[in-house]
C-alpha cells in the first residue's frame, strides 16, 4: 500500500498533523515506540481519576484559535493552576505574589513588599550577573531566592546554581497582587476525561502501530521511506518486494537519534516518576501541585491527580517527580538550550534540510521546550505551509 505520510510519534504534534492531513485527503500511518497514544500528555484512568502518567499537564493559551481548536475534541473544565511550595515547615503560594510575601515577611501591602525586595537586591550589589544565582538575587533578593528558587533549581538541573548560566532565568515572575493563578493566559483548564481521549479523536480513522520505533518498523516491515530510513545516494526509493511505501515522513523523535548521533549527542534533562495509589485516602495534600524547594528533598514536586478535576474519583493517586541526568536510552524531557547545544542543533538542522521527503516537528524534532498550545500551533503552521 502507498501512503502519503508515515508519522513517527503520536504526541500532540503528530496527532494534530495526522488529523489535518486526513482531512486534506492524505493517507497516513502513525507509529510510536511507546505502547500508548499521546506521548507525554497520555492520561490513564484509575477509579474515576485521570492520572497524568508523564507529569502534570495544564492546558493554557492566549490564542483563541488554538483554544477553539482543542475544544472540538474535548470539554475543558475551569481548573486554575495554583501551586503550593514547601520549604521546611513553611508553606508558600506560587507564583511569587502578595500571598507569598505576606507569609514570608508578615507584611500586607505591595509597597512594603517592593521595599523589602529592592533593599535585598541593593544589598547583593550585583550589576552584571555571572551565573544563575547572581541573576536570581538581582531579580528577587535573597529571601525568595534561598527559600523558593535555589534548592528547586539545583534539583531540576542537577548542579549548583553558581555553576548554571544566568540566561536560564532571564526573569522571575513577581506579582504585587493577591493572585495565585500561575498562568496569565486568558484560557486555562483540564480536558474532562483526560488528554488520551483528545488524541484518540484526533487519530480517528488513521491506522496506528504502537510499541515500535522508527528503525524497528522500517527494518521489520521492509517499508520504503524517504531519507535515511530507505533511500540510496541518488535519492530514489530502494527497491523491495515487501513493505508499504511512504512518500513522506514526519519525524517527532529526537533529531540527533534520527541521524545516528553523527554530530554528537544533544543534551536533555530527564525525569523519573514514582506513582502511588492510595485507595483508602480521599485527599493526600489538598492541592494538585505541591513543590518541594529544599535540595535535601529528592523530588521536586508531588502531583495529586484528582484535584485537576476537583476531587472526583475514589481514593487518590499521587506522583513524586524526580529530576535526573539524561543518558542515551532514557526518556528526554527538557532540552538544554545552551550555546553548545544550540550550535549542535543548528548542525542537525542543516542535515535535516537535505533530507528530501522528511519533516521534523515537536519538542524533540525541533529541540525546544513547547507548551501544549504552542505544539498545536506549530503543527498547524506546518500543515498550512504544506498546503
N, C-alpha and C positions, 0 to 999 in steps of 0.2 A: 504494500500500500504506500502511496505517496502522500506525505504530509507537508503542509506549508511551514509549520514550526514544531521543533522539539523544544519544550520549555523545561529547563532544569531548575527545579525548586518550586514548591507550592506555597511559599510565603505570600505576603500581600502583593509584592511586585509581580511575581509570576502569575498569581491567580487573577489579578486585575488585567494583566496583559492578555492572558488566555481568554478571559470573558469578552474583552473588546475585540480580539481577533476573531472569535467565533461569531460575534455579532456582525463582523465585516465579511463573513462568509469564508473565513480561512479554517483549514483543518489543522488541529493542534493535538499533540500528545504531551502530557506532563509526567515528569518523573521526579522523585525525591528520595534522597538517601535515608531520610528518616521513615519510620513506619507510620507516621501520622501526617495529616494535612496541616498546613498553616504556618510552617516554620516556627518562629519564636512566639507568635500570637496564639498558638494552639492552646485550647482550653478543654478540660475533661470534667465531666460531671461526677460528683460523689455525693450521694444523699441530698440531692437538690442544690448542691453548691457547685458553682463553676470555678474550677481550680485552674489558675494561670500556671501552666507547667514550666514555663521558661521565664519566670519573673513577671512582676506586675505590669500590666498594660492598660493605661488610662487614655482613652481617645480624646484628643483636644485639638481644636483648629480655629483659626480666624478666617478661613477660606470657605465661604458659603457654598461654592460649587462642590468642594470636596465633602462638606457636611451633607449636602443634598444627595451626593453620590452614594455615600455609605448607608444613608437611611433608606435606600432602595432595598437593602439586603438585611436590615435588622431594625428593630425598635431600640432606641437608646434610652437608658434611664437618666436621672438627673444627678448622678454621683459627682461630688466635688472632691478633688484630691486635697486633703488637709493632713499632711504627715505630722507625726509627733517625734521629737528627738529625745533620747535618753542619754544623760551624762551622769554617771554615778547614780545617785538617788534623786537627781533633778530631772524634771520634765519640761520641755520647751516646745512651743509651736514653731512650725516651719510653713512657709519661708520666713526669713528674719523679718518680724513685724512688731508692732507695738505690744502684742501679747508676749512675744519673746522678750522684749526689752523690759517690760513691766515686771516679769518674773525674775529676770536676771539682776536688775538693779533697784527694784522697788520704786520705780518712777511711774508717772501716769501720762505725761504729755509728750507730744513729738518734740517740742523744744528741748525738754530735758534729755531725751534720748539722743538727739543730734549733738547736744553739748558734750555728752559723755563720749560719743564715738569720735567726734572731732578732736577732743582732748587726747584720747588714746592714740589716734593717728599721729598727732603732732609729737607726742612723746616718743614714738617709734622713729621719727625723723627720717623716713625713707622717701627719697625723691625719685630714684631710678631702681625699681625692684630688680634684683638679680636672680631670684628664684620664686617658687610658688609661695613659700612662707612670707617673704617680704611683700609680695604682691597682695596677699590676703590681709596682712597687717596694715598696709597702706589703704585698703578699702574699707575695713570694718573695725580696726583696732584689735587690741589683744584679747579681751574677754570673749568676744564672739568667736575669734579665731581659735583660741585654746580649747573652748568647750564644744564648738559645733562644726568646726572646719578641719582642724589638724588631724585628729585621730581617724575620722571618717575617710578623709582624702588619702591618708597614708595606707589605710587598708585597701581602698579602691585600687591604688596604683602599686602597692607593694614596695613603696620607697618612702624615705623620709622626705618631708616637704621641702627641706633645703636642697634636696637632690633633684627636685622636679622643676621643669621650666615654668617661668611666670605666666606664659601665654595660656596655660591650661585653664586659669580662672581670670580671664581678662576683666570680668566684672562679677560681683556677687549681688544678687537682688536684695535690696534693703528697702522695706516699705514702712513708712511712718503712719500707718493706719492699722486699725484692729481688724485685719482681714487675713484669715488663714488659708484662703484659696491659693494653692500653689501655682496654678496657671492663670494667665491673664487673657487667654483666648475666649472668644465670645461663646463658642460651643464646646461642651465637655460632657462626657458620660461613658458608660459601660454598656455594650450591647446585651440586651436581655436574651439569655440563652447562650451567651458566650461567643467568642470570636470564631470558633471552629464552624459554627453554623453559617457565618458570613462567607467563609472560604468555600464551604460546600455549595452554597448558592452561586458563587462566582464561577465555580467549575462544573456546574450542571451541564451535562451533555458533552463534556470533554473527557476523554479517557485518561486515567491516571494510573501509574505504576509506582508503588511505594516500596521502600526498603532497598533501593538500588541506586548506586552512584552513577554519574555520567559515564565514567570509563568502564564500569562494570556493565552498564547497559549496552554500550557500543560493542564491547568485546563479546558479551554473551549472546546478543541477538544478531550480530552482523549488520547492525543498522548503518546505513550510508548517510553520513552527515558532512557538512562543510567544515572548514577549519581544521585544526589539528586532530579532531576526532576521526577524520576519514578522508583527507584529500592528499593527492600526491603533489609533487613540485609544480606541476603545470596548473594546479588549481581545479582539475577535473575530479569528479567523484570517482573513487576507486570502484572497480567492478566487483560484484559479489553475486553469488547465486541465491543468497538468502538475505533476509532482513528488509525492513522498511526503509524508505528513502525520505529524508528530510531536507527541504530546500534551505531552511534557515534554522539557527539555534539561538534561543535566548538563554543565556547562562547567568544565573543569580548566585552561584557559588563563589568561592574565593578566586579572585583573578590570578593570583600567583600560583595557586594549585593547578588551574587550567593550563598554565604554561610550564608546568613541571618545575616550578621554583627556579626557573632558568636564570633569573637575575638576582635571586636571593629571596629570603622569606620576609614578607610584610609582618609587622608585629601587631599583636592584639592583647587585650586583657580578656580572661575567661571568667566564668562563674561556675560555682557548684551549688546545687540546690538540695537542701535536706528537708524533705516533706514529712510532716507528722499528722496523722489523722487522729482526732480526739472525739470519739463518738459520745463520750459521757460529759463533754464540756460544751456548754452552749455559747460561751463568749470568753475567749482567751485573753485578749488585750484591749478590747473596746475600740479599736481603730483598725482600718485596713492596712496602714503602713506605719510602722514604728522603726525609726532609725536608731542605731546604737553607735554613738560617736566616739567612744573611747577605743583606742587602738588595742587595748588588752582584751576586749570582747572580740572574738574571732570573726563573727559575722557582721555585716553592715546593717542588715535590717531583718525584721520578721514581718511577713505578709500574712494577714488573716483574711482569707479569700471571701468569706461570706459577707463581710462588710462592704464589698464592692456592690452588692445588691441588697444592702440594708438589712442584713441579718437573716436572710431567707435560708432555709435548709436545716437539717437536723445535725446535731453535733457541730464540730468545726474542724477546719483544716488550716494548719499553719505551715509556712515555708521559711526556713532560715536561709539567707543568701550569703554565700562565702565568695569573695573575690579570689582569683587565682591567676598565677602566671600561665600564659598560653604556651603550649608546645604542639608540634605537629601531631595531629590526631585528636586534639581537644576541640571543643566547640568554641569558635571565635565569636566574641560578643562585641567588644569595643575596639575599633581601630585606634591605633596610637598615631595620631596625625601630627607627628613632629617633623622637623626638616628632613631628617634621614629617610623616614618612611614616605613622606610626600614625594621626595625625589625618586625613590624607588618605584612608587606607584606611577609616576609620570613615565617611567621607562616601560612599565607594563601597558600603559595606555597606548604608547606608540606601537607595541606589538599587537594590541587589540585592533588598532586601526587597519592593520594589514590582514586581519582575519576575515576574509570575504565570507559573508553569509552568517557571521556570528555577532550577536549583540550581547553586551554586558550590562546588567542592571542590578539595582538593590544595594543594600548595605555592604555586602561582600564583593559584589561585582564592581562597585564604584568606590570602594574603600572609604566610606564615610558614615558617620552616625546619622541615622534618619529617625525622626518622629514618624508615627504611622501616617499622619496626613501627608507628610512630605513624600513618603514612599508611594502612596497612591497617586499624588500629583505627578511624580517623576514617571511612573508607569504610563499615565495618561498622556503625558508630553511625548513619550517615545512612540506611543500609538499614533498620535496626531502627526508626528514627523514622518512616520512610515506611510500614513495615508496621503 
